[in-house]
């Protein structure tokens, strides 16, 4: 895939490297999109990846004195979904971020990466367009700020130059009279690309719409505004008749195509339906229904700090030195692989499975610096200086002499899976166990809904999931 990998020490170093390498280099944050693009040949000629995850203070969400919200380039979807500020002052973005993928994907995937990938079906672009966001691009030539409306030139095309790094996303926080939401229609409730999505933001005073913003995703080459519907709603009340008319206008402004996820005719009608749902939810003050107050993140309570390096680190010039299941490893090969293949091929840790290699099945779930991630979407050199736990590391050692031939005590989740018969073919089991174990760190007594949230990124082809859910419920009752 790639030949060189650099852990960058500062944004100044990043733009310096980009200036030297040109179109042959790409910045890596989550890499959840980029790895798949490289494997599928969408991004060609990429020789060097520049990892920015070690640079401090790039994952901050800030409200400045001008009531403008700023997202750093390392802000993940889970950061947004859990942020009190985003949920209160930019709710459509929080909702869209929570709708992306699964917890493991949301722990790695960044909002900046979602914008740069530039797919019209990407969920967070739609609300950010409605929020009138801008992006700040940095290069050795200087800095420029581009309104998101002008950032896109077509499907997977932007005005961003090869030597630029996205360093900030900014947008005005919603005022006390503004309310909004995001509605997504997909073929599944999780781990699915949008067939249609829409973001609606209304400024309402005394039950009358002062102004409206409606943006649509997955129905045109780029995210578009429903301008006629926006104009129609101004100075009108949200009656059923006006809502229906605005939804029809929005449908008529969409320009979808036929593809494997839906026909153009179906998409147009679903634009109407989704817009109508969004407008009614805002009117009825029910826009936050279905959004958990405390979404399951599968993140560690005590995360290892992402410390900046004093100097850049280059691979394969140096070995990947990491700690896996409490043991130090040094890998002189594998720098151009995914973390999944590094663990299995260089580390001989075959408990972590490859099911899809696309971030769809969750069989490769591991903990990276305390967070559940899909190892197939993590570049191997990201393991350098990190702490990793695989399914082999969940069991805890027993004191010497405690039982003949017994050396380890299984994790409560492992015990429950055995007792409840939650294991069938067993291929997906390591991933489910890892997700469940991290869930129980996060929530000692999770509800059934929280259990279901936690395993949305894990696919089992054998069962109806009933035994798996039961095992996780039973594991939560075991006192460790």
C-alpha positions in Angstrom: 0.0 0.0 0.0 2.4 2.7 1.2 6.2 2.7 1.3 7.0 5.3 3.9 5.3 6.2 7.1 6.1 9.3 9.3 5.0 10.1 12.8 5.0 13.9 12.6 6.0 16.0 15.6 4.2 19.3 14.6 2.0 20.8 12.0 4.9 22.8 10.8 6.7 19.5 10.1 3.6 18.2 8.4 3.4 21.0 5.8 7.2 20.9 5.3 6.9 17.2 4.4 3.9 17.8 2.2 5.8 20.5 0.3 8.6 18.1 -0.3 6.6 15.0 -1.2 3.7 16.7 -3.1 0.9 14.5 -4.4 2.7 11.3 -3.3 1.9 12.0 0.4 -1.2 12.0 2.5 -2.0 13.1 6.0 -3.3 10.3 8.3 -5.5 10.8 11.3 -8.2 8.1 11.6 -7.3 6.5 8.2 -10.6 4.7 8.2 -11.4 6.0 4.7 -7.9 6.3 3.3 -6.9 2.7 3.9 -9.9 1.5 1.9 -9.3 4.0 -0.8 -5.7 2.8 -1.2 -6.7 -0.8 -1.3 -9.4 -0.1 -3.9 -7.2 2.1 -6.0 -9.3 5.2 -5.5 -6.2 7.1 -4.3 -3.3 6.3 -6.6 0.4 7.0 -6.3 0.5 7.5 -2.5 4.0 6.6 -1.3 4.1 8.3 2.1 1.7 8.6 4.9 2.1 11.3 7.5 0.6 10.4 10.9 -0.6 13.5 12.9 -2.1 11.7 15.8 0.9 12.3 18.1 0.7 16.1 17.7 -0.8 17.5 20.9 -4.0 19.7 21.1 -5.4 18.8 17.7 -8.4 17.0 19.2 -10.0 20.0 20.9 -13.5 21.3 20.5 -13.6 25.0 21.5 -16.2 27.8 21.7 -14.5 31.1 21.1 -15.5 34.6 22.3 -17.3 35.2 19.0 -19.6 32.3 19.6 -17.8 30.2 17.0 -17.2 26.5 17.5 -13.8 25.2 16.4 -13.0 21.5 15.7 -9.4 20.4 15.6 -8.3 18.0 12.8 -8.2 15.1 15.3 -11.7 15.5 16.6 -13.4 12.1 16.1 -17.0 11.3 15.5 -17.2 10.0 19.1 -15.8 13.2 20.4 -18.7 15.1 18.7 -21.3 12.6 19.7 -20.3 12.9 23.3 -19.5 16.6 23.4 -21.9 18.6 25.6 -21.1 21.7 23.6 -21.8 20.1 20.2 -25.0 18.5 21.5 -26.3 21.8 22.8 -25.0 24.3 20.2 -24.7 22.1 17.1 -27.0 19.2 17.6 -27.4 18.2 13.9 -23.6 17.5 13.8 -23.8 15.5 17.0 -26.6 13.4 15.6 -24.8 12.8 12.3 -21.6 11.9 14.0 -23.4 9.3 16.1 -25.0 7.8 13.0 -21.6 7.1 11.4 -20.4 3.5 11.3 -20.0 1.9 14.7 -18.2 2.8 18.0 -14.9 1.3 16.8 -15.1 3.4 13.6 -16.2 6.5 15.5 -13.2 6.2 17.8 -10.8 6.5 14.9 -12.6 8.3 12.1 -12.3 12.1 12.2 -14.7 14.9 11.1 -11.8 16.4 9.1 -11.2 13.1 7.3 -14.9 12.8 6.5 -14.9 16.2 4.9 -11.7 15.5 2.9 -13.0 12.2 1.6 -15.7 14.3 -0.1 -18.2 11.6 -0.7 -21.7 13.1 -1.1 -23.0 10.3 1.1 -20.7 11.2 4.0 -22.9 12.0 7.0 -21.1 14.9 8.7 -20.7 17.1 5.6 -24.5 17.7 5.4 -25.0 19.2 8.9 -21.7 21.2 8.6 -22.9 22.7 5.4 -26.2 23.6 7.1 -24.1 25.2 10.0 -22.3 27.3 7.4 -18.9 25.8 8.3 -15.5 26.8 6.9 -12.3 24.9 6.8 -8.8 26.3 7.4 -6.0 24.9 5.2 -2.3 25.2 6.1 0.6 24.9 3.8 4.2 26.1 3.6 2.9 28.9 1.4 0.5 30.1 4.2 -3.0 29.7 5.5 -6.4 30.1 3.9 -10.0 29.7 5.1 -12.5 28.2 2.6 -16.3 28.1 3.2 -17.5 24.5 3.0 -19.9 25.6 0.3 -16.9 26.4 -1.9 -14.7 23.4 -0.8 -16.3 20.8 -3.0 -16.0 20.6 -6.8 -17.5 17.2 -7.4 -17.7 13.6 -6.2 -14.6 13.1 -4.1 -13.1 16.3 -5.3 -12.2 19.4 -3.4 -10.2 22.6 -3.8 -7.6 21.3 -1.3 -4.1 21.2 -2.7 -1.6 18.3 -2.3 0.6 20.4 0.0 -2.2 21.5 2.3 -3.3 20.2 5.7 -6.8 20.9 7.2 -6.1 22.4 10.6 -9.5 23.8 11.7 -13.2 23.4 11.1 -15.2 26.4 12.3 -18.9 27.4 12.3 -21.3 29.7 14.3 -22.9 28.0 17.3 -26.6 27.8 17.1 -28.4 30.7 18.9 -31.2 30.4 21.5 -33.8 30.7 18.8 -32.3 28.1 16.4 -33.1 24.4 16.4 -32.0 21.7 14.1 -31.7 18.0 13.4 -30.2 15.4 11.1 -32.1 12.5 9.5 -30.5 9.6 7.8 -32.0 6.8 5.8 -29.8 3.8 5.2 -30.3 0.1 4.4 -29.4 -0.9 8.0 -29.7 0.9 11.3 -25.9 0.9 11.7 -22.7 0.4 9.6 -24.5 1.6 6.5 -23.9 4.4 4.0 -26.7 6.9 3.6 -29.2 6.3 0.8 -30.4 9.9 1.7 -29.6 12.3 4.5 -30.8 15.7 5.4 -30.0 18.4 7.9 -32.5 21.1 8.8 -31.8 24.2 10.9 -34.7 26.7 11.6 -34.6 30.0 13.3 -38.0 30.2 15.0 -39.6 33.1 16.8 -43.1 33.0 18.2 -44.0 29.8 16.3 -42.9 31.4 13.0 -39.9 30.5 10.9 -37.6 33.5 10.5 -35.2 31.6 8.3 -34.5 28.0 7.2 -31.5 26.0 6.1 -32.1 22.6 4.5 -29.1 20.6 3.1 -29.2 17.2 1.3 -26.7 14.4 1.1 -26.4 11.5 -1.3 -28.7 13.0 -3.9 -26.3 15.1 -6.0 -22.5 15.1 -6.8 -22.0 17.3 -3.7 -24.1 18.3 -0.7 -26.7 20.8 -1.9 -29.1 23.3 -0.4 -32.9 23.0 -1.0 -33.0 26.8 -1.8 -36.7 26.9 -2.9 -37.8 25.1 0.3 -35.7 27.4 2.4 -37.3 30.5 0.9 -40.8 29.0 1.1 -40.5 28.3 4.9 -39.4 31.9 5.7 -42.1 33.8 7.7 -44.4 30.8 7.8 -45.7 28.7 10.7 -44.8 25.0 10.8 -48.3 23.8 9.9 -48.8 20.3 8.4 -49.6 22.0 5.1 -46.5 24.1 5.0 -44.3 21.2 6.1 -45.8 19.0 3.4 -45.2 21.7 0.8 -41.6 22.4 1.9 -40.9 18.6 1.8 -42.2 18.4 -1.8 -40.1 21.4 -2.9 -37.0 19.7 -1.3 -37.8 16.5 -3.2 -38.0 18.4 -6.5 -34.6 20.1 -5.9 -32.8 16.8 -5.4 -30.8 15.3 -8.3 -30.2 11.7 -7.3 -28.9 8.8 -9.4 -29.7 5.1 -9.6 -27.2 2.9 -7.8 -27.0 -0.3 -5.8 -28.4 1.3 -2.7 -31.5 2.8 -4.3 -33.1 4.1 -7.4 -33.3 7.8 -8.2 -37.1 7.8 -7.9 -36.9 6.1 -4.5 -34.3 8.6 -3.3 -36.4 11.6 -4.4 -39.4 10.3 -2.5 -37.2 9.6 0.6 -35.9 13.1 0.4 -39.5 14.3 0.9 -40.1 11.8 3.7 -36.9 12.6 5.6 -37.4 16.4 5.2 -40.9 16.1 6.5 -39.8 14.0 9.5 -37.1 16.6 10.3 -39.5 19.5 10.1 -42.1 17.8 12.2 -39.5 16.8 14.8 -38.3 20.4 15.2 -41.9 21.7 15.4 -42.8 19.1 18.0 -39.5 19.5 19.9 -38.8 15.8 19.5 -35.7 16.1 17.4 -33.5 14.4 20.0 -35.7 11.3 20.3 -33.6 8.2 19.5 -30.3 9.9 20.4 -28.9 8.4 23.6 -28.0 11.0 26.3 -24.8 9.0 27.0 -23.9 7.2 23.7 -21.8 4.1 24.0 -18.2 5.0 23.0 -16.1 1.9 23.7 -13.4 4.3 25.0 -11.2 3.7 28.0 -11.9 5.7 31.2 -8.2 6.5 31.6 -6.7 7.0 28.1 -3.0 7.2 27.5 -2.1 10.8 26.6 -1.2 11.5 23.0 2.2 13.0 23.6 3.9 15.0 20.9 7.3 13.7 19.8 10.5 15.8 19.9 11.3 14.7 16.4 9.7 13.0 13.5 9.8 9.2 13.4 10.3 7.4 10.1 9.3 3.8 9.1 10.8 1.5 7.8 14.0 3.3 8.9 13.2 2.3 12.5 11.4 -0.6 14.1 7.8 -0.5 15.3 8.2 -0.7 19.1 5.0 -1.3 21.0 3.4 -3.1 24.0 0.9 -5.8 23.3 -0.9 -7.5 26.2 1.7 -6.1 28.6 4.7 -7.5 26.6 7.2 -5.4 24.6 7.5 -6.1 20.9 9.9 -4.7 18.3 8.9 -5.3 14.6 11.5 -4.6 11.9 9.0 -5.5 9.2 5.3 -4.9 8.6 5.4 -1.1 8.4 3.4 -1.1 5.2 0.6 -3.3 6.6 -2.5 -2.8 8.6 -2.4 -3.3 12.4 -4.5 -6.5 11.8 -1.8 -8.1 9.6 1.0 -6.9 11.9 -0.6 -8.6 14.9 -1.3 -11.8 13.0 1.8 -12.1 10.8 4.6 -10.4 12.7 3.1 -10.9 16.2 1.7 -14.4 15.7 -1.4 -13.2 17.6 -4.1 -14.9 15.6 -7.0 -14.5 18.0 -7.8 -11.2 16.2 -9.6 -12.3 13.0 -9.9 -11.0 9.5 -13.5 -11.2 8.3 -13.9 -8.4 5.8 -10.8 -6.2 6.0 -13.2 -3.2 5.4 -14.3 -2.2 8.9 -17.7 -3.9 8.4 -17.6 -7.0 10.6 -15.7 -6.1 13.8 -13.9 -9.5 14.0 -10.6 -7.6 14.3 -11.6 -5.4 17.2 -8.7 -4.6 19.6 -7.9 -1.9 22.1 -5.5 0.8 21.0 -4.4 3.1 23.8 -7.6 2.2 25.6 -10.0 2.6 22.7 -11.8 -0.2 20.8 -10.8 0.1 17.1 -11.0 -2.1 14.1 -7.4 -3.2 13.4 -8.0 -3.7 9.7 -8.4 0.1 9.4 -5.3 1.1 11.4 -1.9 1.5 9.8 0.6 -0.8 11.5 3.1 2.0 12.4 0.4 3.6 14.6 1.3 0.8 17.0 4.6 2.5 17.7 4.7 3.8 21.2 1.2 2.5 21.8 -0.4 0.0 24.2 -2.5 -2.7 22.5 -4.7 -5.4 24.0 -6.0 -8.3 21.9 -8.3 -11.1 22.9 -5.3 -13.1 24.0 -4.7 -10.4 26.7 -8.1 -10.3 28.3 -7.6 -13.2 30.6 -5.8 -12.5 33.8 -3.0 -14.6 35.3 -3.8 -16.6 38.4 -1.4 -16.8 41.4 1.1 -19.6 41.1 -0.1 -22.9 42.6 -3.8 -22.0 42.2 -5.1 -25.1 40.5 -3.0 -27.8 38.6 -2.2 -26.7 35.1 -4.4 -23.6 35.4 -2.5 -20.4 34.5 -5.2 -17.8 33.6 -8.6 -16.7 34.8 -11.0 -15.9 31.9 -12.6 -12.5 31.6 -16.2 -12.4 32.8 -17.4 -12.0 29.2 -15.4 -15.0 28.1 -17.0 -17.1 30.9 -20.5 -15.9 30.1 -20.0 -16.7 26.4 -19.1 -20.3 27.3 -21.9 -20.7 29.9 -24.6 -19.2 27.7 -23.6 -21.0 24.5 -22.9 -17.6 22.7 -20.1 -19.2 20.6 -21.1 -21.1 17.5 -18.5 -21.2 14.6 -16.4 -18.9 16.8 -15.0 -16.7 14.1 -16.6 -13.5 15.2 -16.4 -14.3 18.9 -13.1 -12.5 19.6 -14.4 -9.2 18.2 -17.7 -9.5 20.2 -15.8 -10.3 23.4 -13.5 -7.3 22.9 -16.5 -4.9 22.4 -18.3 -6.4 25.3 -15.3 -6.2 27.6 -14.8 -2.5 26.7 -18.5 -1.8 27.2 -18.4 -3.2 30.8 -15.4 -0.9 31.5 -17.6 2.0 30.3 -20.9 0.9 31.9 -20.8 -1.6 34.7 -24.5 -2.4 34.4 -25.5 -1.6 30.8 -29.1 -1.7 29.6 -30.0 -3.9 26.7 -30.1 -0.9 24.4 -26.6 0.0 25.5 -25.4 -3.6 24.8 -27.0 -3.4 21.3 -25.2 0.0 20.7 -21.9 -1.6 21.8 -22.1 -4.5 19.3 -23.4 -2.6 16.3 -19.9 -2.9 14.7 -19.8 -6.7 15.2 -21.3 -9.0 12.7 -22.3 -12.7 13.4 -23.4 -14.8 10.5 -24.5 -17.8 12.7 -27.0 -16.4 15.3 -29.8 -14.1 15.9 -27.6 -12.4 18.5 -29.9 -13.4 21.4 -27.3 -15.6 23.1 -24.6 -13.0 22.6 -26.7 -10.2 24.2 -27.7 -12.6 27.0 -24.0 -13.4 27.7 -23.1 -9.8 27.9 -26.0 -9.1 30.3 -24.9 -12.1 32.4 -21.3 -11.0 32.4 -22.3 -7.6 33.8 -23.6 -9.4 36.9 -20.4 -11.2 37.6 -18.3 -9.5 40.2 -14.8 -9.4 39.0 
